[in-house]
Amino acid sequence: MAMPSGSELLLVFGIVVLLFGSKKIPELAKGLGQGIRNFKNEMKEGEPPPGEAPKAIDNPSVATAALVPDNSVKA
């Protein structure tokens, strides 16, 4: 899929202005920017700091217990 040309972008922008009005666009852009910033911050919270090794699982059998089917119980 090719990138849209200048005239196509201008047409899309014109439609957005007609739909939302020129005063609402800055509010929408601000909300979109805050949403992206919050998403990035949440993604960083799950990662260990640079230079620190990821935490090891304390009890690996608990983590894999859900993956191993229990065939010992016969109904």
PyMOL Python script that loads the backbone (N, CA, C, O; Angstrom):
from pymol import cmd

cmd.read_pdbstr("""\
ATOM      1  N   MET A   1       0.848  -1.167   0.000  1.00  0.00           N
ATOM      2  CA  MET A   1       0.000   0.000   0.000  1.00  0.00           C
ATOM      3  C   MET A   1       0.895   1.231   0.000  1.00  0.00           C
ATOM      4  O   MET A   1       1.790   1.351   0.836  1.00  0.00           O
ATOM      5  N   ALA A   2       0.660   2.132  -0.919  1.00  0.00           N
ATOM      6  CA  ALA A   2       1.472   3.330  -1.076  1.00  0.00           C
ATOM      7  C   ALA A   2       1.064   4.402  -0.073  1.00  0.00           C
ATOM      8  O   ALA A   2      -0.064   4.421   0.420  1.00  0.00           O
ATOM      9  N   MET A   3       1.991   5.277   0.210  1.00  0.00           N
ATOM     10  CA  MET A   3       1.706   6.408   1.089  1.00  0.00           C
ATOM     11  C   MET A   3       0.777   7.378   0.370  1.00  0.00           C
ATOM     12  O   MET A   3       0.911   7.570  -0.839  1.00  0.00           O
ATOM     13  N   PRO A   4      -0.166   7.996   1.089  1.00  0.00           N
ATOM     14  CA  PRO A   4      -1.062   8.952   0.446  1.00  0.00           C
ATOM     15  C   PRO A   4      -0.297  10.208   0.012  1.00  0.00           C
ATOM     16  O   PRO A   4       0.631  10.649   0.689  1.00  0.00           O
ATOM     17  N   SER A   5      -0.699  10.764  -1.109  1.00  0.00           N
ATOM     18  CA  SER A   5      -0.046  11.973  -1.612  1.00  0.00           C
ATOM     19  C   SER A   5      -0.572  13.198  -0.861  1.00  0.00           C
ATOM     20  O   SER A   5      -1.437  13.088   0.008  1.00  0.00           O
ATOM     21  N   GLY A   6      -0.038  14.355  -1.212  1.00  0.00           N
ATOM     22  CA  GLY A   6      -0.422  15.596  -0.538  1.00  0.00           C
ATOM     23  C   GLY A   6      -1.885  15.937  -0.726  1.00  0.00           C
ATOM     24  O   GLY A   6      -2.552  16.382   0.209  1.00  0.00           O
ATOM     25  N   SER A   7      -2.389  15.728  -1.942  1.00  0.00           N
ATOM     26  CA  SER A   7      -3.799  16.062  -2.189  1.00  0.00           C
ATOM     27  C   SER A   7      -4.727  15.118  -1.428  1.00  0.00           C
ATOM     28  O   SER A   7      -5.787  15.537  -0.965  1.00  0.00           O
ATOM     29  N   GLU A   8      -4.341  13.851  -1.294  1.00  0.00           N
ATOM     30  CA  GLU A   8      -5.164  12.903  -0.531  1.00  0.00           C
ATOM     31  C   GLU A   8      -5.170  13.257   0.951  1.00  0.00           C
ATOM     32  O   GLU A   8      -6.210  13.179   1.605  1.00  0.00           O
ATOM     33  N   LEU A   9      -4.019  13.644   1.479  1.00  0.00           N
ATOM     34  CA  LEU A   9      -3.946  14.055   2.882  1.00  0.00           C
ATOM     35  C   LEU A   9      -4.790  15.313   3.124  1.00  0.00           C
ATOM     36  O   LEU A   9      -5.461  15.433   4.149  1.00  0.00           O
ATOM     37  N   LEU A  10      -4.748  16.249   2.163  1.00  0.00           N
ATOM     38  CA  LEU A  10      -5.541  17.470   2.281  1.00  0.00           C
ATOM     39  C   LEU A  10      -7.031  17.146   2.276  1.00  0.00           C
ATOM     40  O   LEU A  10      -7.799  17.752   3.023  1.00  0.00           O
ATOM     41  N   LEU A  11      -7.439  16.209   1.452  1.00  0.00           N
ATOM     42  CA  LEU A  11      -8.838  15.797   1.401  1.00  0.00           C
ATOM     43  C   LEU A  11      -9.273  15.155   2.727  1.00  0.00           C
ATOM     44  O   LEU A  11     -10.351  15.458   3.239  1.00  0.00           O
ATOM     45  N   VAL A  12      -8.444  14.280   3.273  1.00  0.00           N
ATOM     46  CA  VAL A  12      -8.754  13.636   4.550  1.00  0.00           C
ATOM     47  C   VAL A  12      -8.842  14.688   5.655  1.00  0.00           C
ATOM     48  O   VAL A  12      -9.760  14.647   6.475  1.00  0.00           O
ATOM     49  N   PHE A  13      -7.901  15.623   5.685  1.00  0.00           N
ATOM     50  CA  PHE A  13      -7.923  16.672   6.697  1.00  0.00           C
ATOM     51  C   PHE A  13      -9.186  17.521   6.566  1.00  0.00           C
ATOM     52  O   PHE A  13      -9.781  17.901   7.575  1.00  0.00           O
ATOM     53  N   GLY A  14      -9.603  17.826   5.329  1.00  0.00           N
ATOM     54  CA  GLY A  14     -10.825  18.595   5.115  1.00  0.00           C
ATOM     55  C   GLY A  14     -12.055  17.874   5.638  1.00  0.00           C
ATOM     56  O   GLY A  14     -12.939  18.494   6.229  1.00  0.00           O
ATOM     57  N   ILE A  15     -12.113  16.571   5.421  1.00  0.00           N
ATOM     58  CA  ILE A  15     -13.247  15.781   5.920  1.00  0.00           C
ATOM     59  C   ILE A  15     -13.266  15.769   7.445  1.00  0.00           C
ATOM     60  O   ILE A  15     -14.330  15.866   8.056  1.00  0.00           O
ATOM     61  N   VAL A  16     -12.080  15.650   8.062  1.00  0.00           N
ATOM     62  CA  VAL A  16     -11.994  15.657   9.526  1.00  0.00           C
ATOM     63  C   VAL A  16     -12.483  17.007  10.069  1.00  0.00           C
ATOM     64  O   VAL A  16     -13.203  17.051  11.067  1.00  0.00           O
ATOM     65  N   VAL A  17     -12.094  18.091   9.420  1.00  0.00           N
ATOM     66  CA  VAL A  17     -12.533  19.420   9.868  1.00  0.00           C
ATOM     67  C   VAL A  17     -14.051  19.546   9.741  1.00  0.00           C
ATOM     68  O   VAL A  17     -14.703  20.115  10.616  1.00  0.00           O
ATOM     69  N   LEU A  18     -14.609  19.021   8.661  1.00  0.00           N
ATOM     70  CA  LEU A  18     -16.063  19.084   8.496  1.00  0.00           C
ATOM     71  C   LEU A  18     -16.793  18.253   9.546  1.00  0.00           C
ATOM     72  O   LEU A  18     -17.843  18.659  10.044  1.00  0.00           O
ATOM     73  N   LEU A  19     -16.237  17.088   9.883  1.00  0.00           N
ATOM     74  CA  LEU A  19     -16.899  16.215  10.847  1.00  0.00           C
ATOM     75  C   LEU A  19     -16.817  16.739  12.274  1.00  0.00           C
ATOM     76  O   LEU A  19     -17.811  16.730  13.000  1.00  0.00           O
ATOM     77  N   PHE A  20     -15.640  17.195  12.674  1.00  0.00           N
ATOM     78  CA  PHE A  20     -15.422  17.550  14.080  1.00  0.00           C
ATOM     79  C   PHE A  20     -15.405  19.047  14.345  1.00  0.00           C
ATOM     80  O   PHE A  20     -15.605  19.456  15.489  1.00  0.00           O
ATOM     81  N   GLY A  21     -15.180  19.866  13.359  1.00  0.00           N
ATOM     82  CA  GLY A  21     -15.068  21.302  13.580  1.00  0.00           C
ATOM     83  C   GLY A  21     -13.640  21.662  13.943  1.00  0.00           C
ATOM     84  O   GLY A  21     -12.918  20.859  14.534  1.00  0.00           O
ATOM     85  N   SER A  22     -13.238  22.865  13.589  1.00  0.00           N
ATOM     86  CA  SER A  22     -11.843  23.267  13.787  1.00  0.00           C
ATOM     87  C   SER A  22     -11.478  23.461  15.256  1.00  0.00           C
ATOM     88  O   SER A  22     -10.303  23.368  15.610  1.00  0.00           O
ATOM     89  N   LYS A  23     -12.449  23.724  16.108  1.00  0.00           N
ATOM     90  CA  LYS A  23     -12.148  23.932  17.527  1.00  0.00           C
ATOM     91  C   LYS A  23     -11.973  22.614  18.277  1.00  0.00           C
ATOM     92  O   LYS A  23     -11.323  22.583  19.322  1.00  0.00           O
ATOM     93  N   LYS A  24     -12.533  21.544  17.770  1.00  0.00           N
ATOM     94  CA  LYS A  24     -12.471  20.251  18.448  1.00  0.00           C
ATOM     95  C   LYS A  24     -11.187  19.485  18.110  1.00  0.00           C
ATOM     96  O   LYS A  24     -10.780  18.611  18.876  1.00  0.00           O
ATOM     97  N   ILE A  25     -10.549  19.790  16.994  1.00  0.00           N
ATOM     98  CA  ILE A  25      -9.369  19.046  16.548  1.00  0.00           C
ATOM     99  C   ILE A  25      -8.211  19.127  17.546  1.00  0.00           C
ATOM    100  O   ILE A  25      -7.605  18.093  17.827  1.00  0.00           O
ATOM    101  N   PRO A  26      -7.865  20.314  18.105  1.00  0.00           N
ATOM    102  CA  PRO A  26      -6.777  20.343  19.090  1.00  0.00           C
ATOM    103  C   PRO A  26      -7.065  19.481  20.324  1.00  0.00           C
ATOM    104  O   PRO A  26      -6.153  18.866  20.876  1.00  0.00           O
ATOM    105  N   GLU A  27      -8.325  19.436  20.757  1.00  0.00           N
ATOM    106  CA  GLU A  27      -8.689  18.597  21.898  1.00  0.00           C
ATOM    107  C   GLU A  27      -8.508  17.121  21.566  1.00  0.00           C
ATOM    108  O   GLU A  27      -8.033  16.348  22.397  1.00  0.00           O
ATOM    109  N   LEU A  28      -8.889  16.729  20.347  1.00  0.00           N
ATOM    110  CA  LEU A  28      -8.721  15.340  19.925  1.00  0.00           C
ATOM    111  C   LEU A  28      -7.249  14.970  19.845  1.00  0.00           C
ATOM    112  O   LEU A  28      -6.854  13.885  20.271  1.00  0.00           O
ATOM    113  N   ALA A  29      -6.430  15.876  19.296  1.00  0.00           N
ATOM    114  CA  ALA A  29      -4.993  15.613  19.182  1.00  0.00           C
ATOM    115  C   ALA A  29      -4.347  15.510  20.564  1.00  0.00           C
ATOM    116  O   ALA A  29      -3.478  14.666  20.782  1.00  0.00           O
ATOM    117  N   LYS A  30      -4.768  16.363  21.493  1.00  0.00           N
ATOM    118  CA  LYS A  30      -4.229  16.325  22.855  1.00  0.00           C
ATOM    119  C   LYS A  30      -4.594  15.007  23.533  1.00  0.00           C
ATOM    120  O   LYS A  30      -3.753  14.388  24.184  1.00  0.00           O
ATOM    121  N   GLY A  31      -5.840  14.581  23.381  1.00  0.00           N
ATOM    122  CA  GLY A  31      -6.266  13.307  23.963  1.00  0.00           C
ATOM    123  C   GLY A  31      -5.518  12.130  23.361  1.00  0.00           C
ATOM    124  O   GLY A  31      -5.149  11.197  24.076  1.00  0.00           O
ATOM    125  N   LEU A  32      -5.291  12.164  22.050  1.00  0.00           N
ATOM    126  CA  LEU A  32      -4.537  11.096  21.390  1.00  0.00           C
ATOM    127  C   LEU A  32      -3.101  11.057  21.900  1.00  0.00           C
ATOM    128  O   LEU A  32      -2.564   9.981  22.162  1.00  0.00           O
ATOM    129  N   GLY A  33      -2.483  12.219  22.042  1.00  0.00           N
ATOM    130  CA  GLY A  33      -1.111  12.286  22.550  1.00  0.00           C
ATOM    131  C   GLY A  33      -1.008  11.771  23.979  1.00  0.00           C
ATOM    132  O   GLY A  33      -0.061  11.056  24.306  1.00  0.00           O
ATOM    133  N   GLN A  34      -1.955  12.117  24.826  1.00  0.00           N
ATOM    134  CA  GLN A  34      -1.948  11.637  26.211  1.00  0.00           C
ATOM    135  C   GLN A  34      -2.158  10.132  26.257  1.00  0.00           C
ATOM    136  O   GLN A  34      -1.545   9.444  27.074  1.00  0.00           O
ATOM    137  N   GLY A  35      -3.015   9.617  25.391  1.00  0.00           N
ATOM    138  CA  GLY A  35      -3.243   8.177  25.343  1.00  0.00           C
ATOM    139  C   GLY A  35      -1.993   7.423  24.934  1.00  0.00           C
ATOM    140  O   GLY A  35      -1.671   6.390  25.521  1.00  0.00           O
ATOM    141  N   ILE A  36      -1.289   7.925  23.936  1.00  0.00           N
ATOM    142  CA  ILE A  36      -0.044   7.291  23.496  1.00  0.00           C
ATOM    143  C   ILE A  36       1.003   7.364  24.601  1.00  0.00           C
ATOM    144  O   ILE A  36       1.717   6.390  24.841  1.00  0.00           O
ATOM    145  N   ARG A  37       1.102   8.509  25.278  1.00  0.00           N
ATOM    146  CA  ARG A  37       2.075   8.675  26.356  1.00  0.00           C
ATOM    147  C   ARG A  37       1.774   7.715  27.514  1.00  0.00           C
ATOM    148  O   ARG A  37       2.690   7.105  28.067  1.00  0.00           O
ATOM    149  N   ASN A  38       0.500   7.581  27.878  1.00  0.00           N
ATOM    150  CA  ASN A  38       0.122   6.651  28.944  1.00  0.00           C
ATOM    151  C   ASN A  38       0.423   5.212  28.553  1.00  0.00           C
ATOM    152  O   ASN A  38       0.879   4.422  29.380  1.00  0.00           O
ATOM    153  N   PHE A  39       0.170   4.869  27.296  1.00  0.00           N
ATOM    154  CA  PHE A  39       0.454   3.519  26.817  1.00  0.00           C
ATOM    155  C   PHE A  39       1.945   3.218  26.910  1.00  0.00           C
ATOM    156  O   PHE A  39       2.330   2.141  27.363  1.00  0.00           O
ATOM    157  N   LYS A  40       2.785   4.153  26.488  1.00  0.00           N
ATOM    158  CA  LYS A  40       4.231   3.950  26.556  1.00  0.00           C
ATOM    159  C   LYS A  40       4.697   3.805  28.003  1.00  0.00           C
ATOM    160  O   LYS A  40       5.543   2.962  28.303  1.00  0.00           O
ATOM    161  N   ASN A  41       4.142   4.633  28.907  1.00  0.00           N
ATOM    162  CA  ASN A  41       4.521   4.536  30.320  1.00  0.00           C
ATOM    163  C   ASN A  41       4.126   3.187  30.911  1.00  0.00           C
ATOM    164  O   ASN A  41       4.890   2.607  31.682  1.00  0.00           O
ATOM    165  N   GLU A  42       2.955   2.684  30.565  1.00  0.00           N
ATOM    166  CA  GLU A  42       2.513   1.388  31.075  1.00  0.00           C
ATOM    167  C   GLU A  42       3.386   0.260  30.526  1.00  0.00           C
ATOM    168  O   GLU A  42       3.666  -0.709  31.232  1.00  0.00           O
ATOM    169  N   MET A  43       3.811   0.382  29.286  1.00  0.00           N
ATOM    170  CA  MET A  43       4.685  -0.635  28.695  1.00  0.00           C
ATOM    171  C   MET A  43       6.045  -0.641  29.382  1.00  0.00           C
ATOM    172  O   MET A  43       6.640  -1.703  29.564  1.00  0.00           O
ATOM    173  N   LYS A  44       6.546   0.541  29.767  1.00  0.00           N
ATOM    174  CA  LYS A  44       7.840   0.630  30.428  1.00  0.00           C
ATOM    175  C   LYS A  44       7.795   0.084  31.853  1.00  0.00           C
ATOM    176  O   LYS A  44       8.808  -0.411  32.348  1.00  0.00           O
ATOM    177  N   GLU A  45       6.645   0.161  32.524  1.00  0.00           N
ATOM    178  CA  GLU A  45       6.535  -0.319  33.903  1.00  0.00           C
ATOM    179  C   GLU A  45       6.755  -1.824  33.989  1.00  0.00           C
ATOM    180  O   GLU A  45       7.244  -2.308  35.009  1.00  0.00           O
ATOM    181  N   GLY A  46       6.415  -2.563  32.967  1.00  0.00           N
ATOM    182  CA  GLY A  46       6.566  -4.007  32.984  1.00  0.00           C
ATOM    183  C   GLY A  46       7.976  -4.465  32.676  1.00  0.00           C
ATOM    184  O   GLY A  46       8.313  -5.621  32.932  1.00  0.00           O
ATOM    185  N   GLU A  47       8.818  -3.581  32.127  1.00  0.00           N
ATOM    186  CA  GLU A  47      10.179  -3.943  31.768  1.00  0.00           C
ATOM    187  C   GLU A  47      11.121  -3.677  32.940  1.00  0.00           C
ATOM    188  O   GLU A  47      10.914  -2.731  33.700  1.00  0.00           O
ATOM    189  N   PRO A  48      12.165  -4.517  33.089  1.00  0.00           N
ATOM    190  CA  PRO A  48      13.173  -4.227  34.115  1.00  0.00           C
ATOM    191  C   PRO A  48      14.012  -3.027  33.685  1.00  0.00           C
ATOM    192  O   PRO A  48      14.121  -2.756  32.489  1.00  0.00           O
ATOM    193  N   PRO A  49      14.605  -2.305  34.634  1.00  0.00           N
ATOM    194  CA  PRO A  49      15.458  -1.170  34.275  1.00  0.00           C
ATOM    195  C   PRO A  49      16.632  -1.642  33.421  1.00  0.00           C
ATOM    196  O   PRO A  49      17.034  -2.801  33.522  1.00  0.00           O
ATOM    197  N   PRO A  50      17.192  -0.766  32.582  1.00  0.00           N
ATOM    198  CA  PRO A  50      18.321  -1.162  31.741  1.00  0.00           C
ATOM    199  C   PRO A  50      19.494  -1.637  32.594  1.00  0.00           C
ATOM    200  O   PRO A  50      19.827  -1.012  33.600  1.00  0.00           O
ATOM    201  N   GLY A  51      20.108  -2.725  32.199  1.00  0.00           N
ATOM    202  CA  GLY A  51      21.242  -3.272  32.926  1.00  0.00           C
ATOM    203  C   GLY A  51      20.853  -4.272  33.997  1.00  0.00           C
ATOM    204  O   GLY A  51      21.729  -4.915  34.574  1.00  0.00           O
ATOM    205  N   GLU A  52      19.572  -4.424  34.279  1.00  0.00           N
ATOM    206  CA  GLU A  52      19.112  -5.364  35.292  1.00  0.00           C
ATOM    207  C   GLU A  52      18.530  -6.592  34.598  1.00  0.00           C
ATOM    208  O   GLU A  52      17.782  -6.473  33.628  1.00  0.00           O
ATOM    209  N   ALA A  53      18.881  -7.771  35.106  1.00  0.00           N
ATOM    210  CA  ALA A  53      18.386  -9.007  34.513  1.00  0.00           C
ATOM    211  C   ALA A  53      16.907  -9.198  34.858  1.00  0.00           C
ATOM    212  O   ALA A  53      16.461  -8.764  35.920  1.00  0.00           O
ATOM    213  N   PRO A  54      16.147  -9.841  33.975  1.00  0.00           N
ATOM    214  CA  PRO A  54      14.745 -10.125  34.290  1.00  0.00           C
ATOM    215  C   PRO A  54      14.634 -11.030  35.505  1.00  0.00           C
ATOM    216  O   PRO A  54      15.523 -11.839  35.771  1.00  0.00           O
ATOM    217  N   LYS A  55      13.540 -10.890  36.239  1.00  0.00           N
ATOM    218  CA  LYS A  55      13.338 -11.698  37.436  1.00  0.00           C
ATOM    219  C   LYS A  55      13.073 -13.149  37.051  1.00  0.00           C
ATOM    220  O   LYS A  55      12.361 -13.432  36.088  1.00  0.00           O
ATOM    221  N   ALA A  56      13.664 -14.063  37.826  1.00  0.00           N
ATOM    222  CA  ALA A  56      13.463 -15.490  37.593  1.00  0.00           C
ATOM    223  C   ALA A  56      12.171 -15.932  38.278  1.00  0.00           C
ATOM    224  O   ALA A  56      11.737 -15.319  39.253  1.00  0.00           O
ATOM    225  N   ILE A  57      11.569 -16.986  37.770  1.00  0.00           N
ATOM    226  CA  ILE A  57      10.365 -17.546  38.381  1.00  0.00           C
ATOM    227  C   ILE A  57      10.790 -18.342  39.605  1.00  0.00           C
ATOM    228  O   ILE A  57      11.683 -19.186  39.524  1.00  0.00           O
ATOM    229  N   ASP A  58      10.142 -18.072  40.754  1.00  0.00           N
ATOM    230  CA  ASP A  58      10.506 -18.742  41.999  1.00  0.00           C
ATOM    231  C   ASP A  58      10.221 -20.236  41.939  1.00  0.00           C
ATOM    232  O   ASP A  58      11.065 -21.042  42.329  1.00  0.00           O
ATOM    233  N   ASN A  59       9.060 -20.608  41.463  1.00  0.00           N
ATOM    234  CA  ASN A  59       8.673 -22.007  41.430  1.00  0.00           C
ATOM    235  C   ASN A  59       8.237 -22.349  40.001  1.00  0.00           C
ATOM    236  O   ASN A  59       7.076 -22.150  39.646  1.00  0.00           O
ATOM    237  N   PRO A  60       9.161 -22.864  39.178  1.00  0.00           N
ATOM    238  CA  PRO A  60       8.820 -23.098  37.777  1.00  0.00           C
ATOM    239  C   PRO A  60       7.715 -24.130  37.579  1.00  0.00           C
ATOM    240  O   PRO A  60       7.017 -24.084  36.567  1.00  0.00           O
ATOM    241  N   SER A  61       7.538 -25.057  38.513  1.00  0.00           N
ATOM    242  CA  SER A  61       6.503 -26.065  38.336  1.00  0.00           C
ATOM    243  C   SER A  61       5.103 -25.452  38.399  1.00  0.00           C
ATOM    244  O   SER A  61       4.178 -25.954  37.761  1.00  0.00           O
ATOM    245  N   VAL A  62       4.944 -24.362  39.171  1.00  0.00           N
ATOM    246  CA  VAL A  62       3.655 -23.684  39.257  1.00  0.00           C
ATOM    247  C   VAL A  62       3.349 -22.985  37.933  1.00  0.00           C
ATOM    248  O   VAL A  62       2.205 -22.982  37.479  1.00  0.00           O
ATOM    249  N   ALA A  63       4.372 -22.395  37.318  1.00  0.00           N
ATOM    250  CA  ALA A  63       4.178 -21.666  36.079  1.00  0.00           C
ATOM    251  C   ALA A  63       3.832 -22.597  34.924  1.00  0.00           C
ATOM    252  O   ALA A  63       3.071 -22.217  34.035  1.00  0.00           O
ATOM    253  N   THR A  64       4.377 -23.802  34.924  1.00  0.00           N
ATOM    254  CA  THR A  64       4.123 -24.725  33.821  1.00  0.00           C
ATOM    255  C   THR A  64       2.996 -25.697  34.128  1.00  0.00           C
ATOM    256  O   THR A  64       2.620 -26.478  33.255  1.00  0.00           O
ATOM    257  N   ALA A  65       2.447 -25.678  35.329  1.00  0.00           N
ATOM    258  CA  ALA A  65       1.397 -26.631  35.693  1.00  0.00           C
ATOM    259  C   ALA A  65       0.166 -26.464  34.815  1.00  0.00           C
ATOM    260  O   ALA A  65      -0.513 -27.445  34.513  1.00  0.00           O
ATOM    261  N   ALA A  66      -0.128 -25.250  34.405  1.00  0.00           N
ATOM    262  CA  ALA A  66      -1.303 -25.026  33.574  1.00  0.00           C
ATOM    263  C   ALA A  66      -1.081 -25.531  32.152  1.00  0.00           C
ATOM    264  O   ALA A  66      -2.045 -25.772  31.425  1.00  0.00           O
ATOM    265  N   LEU A  67       0.175 -25.695  31.749  1.00  0.00           N
ATOM    266  CA  LEU A  67       0.473 -26.140  30.390  1.00  0.00           C
ATOM    267  C   LEU A  67       0.477 -27.653  30.254  1.00  0.00           C
ATOM    268  O   LEU A  67       0.313 -28.176  29.152  1.00  0.00           O
ATOM    269  N   VAL A  68       0.665 -28.369  31.370  1.00  0.00           N
ATOM    270  CA  VAL A  68       0.754 -29.827  31.320  1.00  0.00           C
ATOM    271  C   VAL A  68      -0.626 -30.407  31.580  1.00  0.00           C
ATOM    272  O   VAL A  68      -1.217 -30.133  32.624  1.00  0.00           O
ATOM    273  N   PRO A  69      -1.162 -31.214  30.644  1.00  0.00           N
ATOM    274  CA  PRO A  69      -2.487 -31.802  30.880  1.00  0.00           C
ATOM    275  C   PRO A  69      -2.420 -32.857  31.980  1.00  0.00           C
ATOM    276  O   PRO A  69      -1.424 -33.567  32.116  1.00  0.00           O
ATOM    277  N   ASP A  70      -3.482 -32.945  32.751  1.00  0.00           N
ATOM    278  CA  ASP A  70      -3.548 -33.896  33.855  1.00  0.00           C
ATOM    279  C   ASP A  70      -4.299 -35.139  33.381  1.00  0.00           C
ATOM    280  O   ASP A  70      -5.529 -35.175  33.393  1.00  0.00           O
ATOM    281  N   ASN A  71      -3.548 -36.148  32.965  1.00  0.00           N
ATOM    282  CA  ASN A  71      -4.151 -37.382  32.446  1.00  0.00           C
ATOM    283  C   ASN A  71      -4.302 -38.450  33.538  1.00  0.00           C
ATOM    284  O   ASN A  71      -4.777 -39.554  33.271  1.00  0.00           O
ATOM    285  N   SER A  72      -3.897 -38.112  34.764  1.00  0.00           N
ATOM    286  CA  SER A  72      -3.943 -39.110  35.818  1.00  0.00           C
ATOM    287  C   SER A  72      -5.367 -39.336  36.349  1.00  0.00           C
ATOM    288  O   SER A  72      -5.653 -40.393  36.912  1.00  0.00           O
ATOM    289  N   VAL A  73      -6.247 -38.366  36.176  1.00  0.00           N
ATOM    290  CA  VAL A  73      -7.605 -38.483  36.693  1.00  0.00           C
ATOM    291  C   VAL A  73      -8.489 -39.055  35.582  1.00  0.00           C
ATOM    292  O   VAL A  73      -8.602 -38.460  34.510  1.00  0.00           O
ATOM    293  N   LYS A  74      -9.101 -40.186  35.831  1.00  0.00           N
ATOM    294  CA  LYS A  74     -10.010 -40.807  34.858  1.00  0.00           C
ATOM    295  C   LYS A  74     -11.436 -40.673  35.381  1.00  0.00           C
ATOM    296  O   LYS A  74     -11.692 -40.981  36.545  1.00  0.00           O
ATOM    297  N   ALA A  75     -12.330 -40.240  34.579  1.00  0.00           N
ATOM    298  CA  ALA A  75     -13.706 -40.039  35.019  1.00  0.00           C
ATOM    299  C   ALA A  75     -14.547 -41.259  34.755  1.00  0.00           C
ATOM    300  O   ALA A  75     -15.739 -41.266  35.063  1.00  0.00           O
TER     301      ALA A  75
END
""", "prot")
cmd.dss("prot")
cmd.show_as("cartoon", "prot")
cmd.util.cbc("prot")
cmd.orient("prot")
